[in-house]
Amino acid sequence: MEHAHPGRRPDWAALLIAVGLLALAGVVAWSASAATAGPGYARIGPNAASYVVAAGLAILGLATVVAAFRGDIPKPEAFDPMAVCLILAGLLSLIGVISVGGGFIIAVTLLFALTARAFGRAAFLTDLGIGAALGLIAYLGFTRLLSLSLPQGPLEHLF
């Protein structure tokens, strides 16, 4: 990477992103501090994860500021509208399948395959299989190990 020369101007787009990250970190920390739930097991309350997320966002924001002044921001790739459309189609299929009672596994399968295609992978049928396996693992992990409920459809009733 080429570093900034003396007198070189910072990357203003990166600084804007850094400000957004720092503002988001502040909002997450403020929201966590406003939570009224008491401490749970080992004196760690439910808002501890929010503080970790806020700290991570703040670190990313500060690192982005440093990179903006050093000139270490990589050049963005060309905009690919087809990739954006495929990712949106994956999200819409997730919402659609769950809303019509298709269940979590089928919804995640379609989301995975369409997102993989958006990132340039051409093995759609293989990605459907991988998505189904990941969806099944996630479903069983959340429902059996964590006793959480996920949207059920025809496949989920088999397990």
Secondary structure, 3 states (H helix, E strand, C coil): CCCCCCCCCCCHHHHHHHHHHHHHHHHHHHHHHHCCCCCCHHHCCCCHHHHHHHHHHHHHHHHHHHHHHHCCCCCCCCCCHHHHHHHHHHHHHHHHHHHCCCCHHHHHHHHHHHHHHHCCCCCHHHHHHHHHHHHHHHHHHHHHHCCCCCCCCCCHHHC
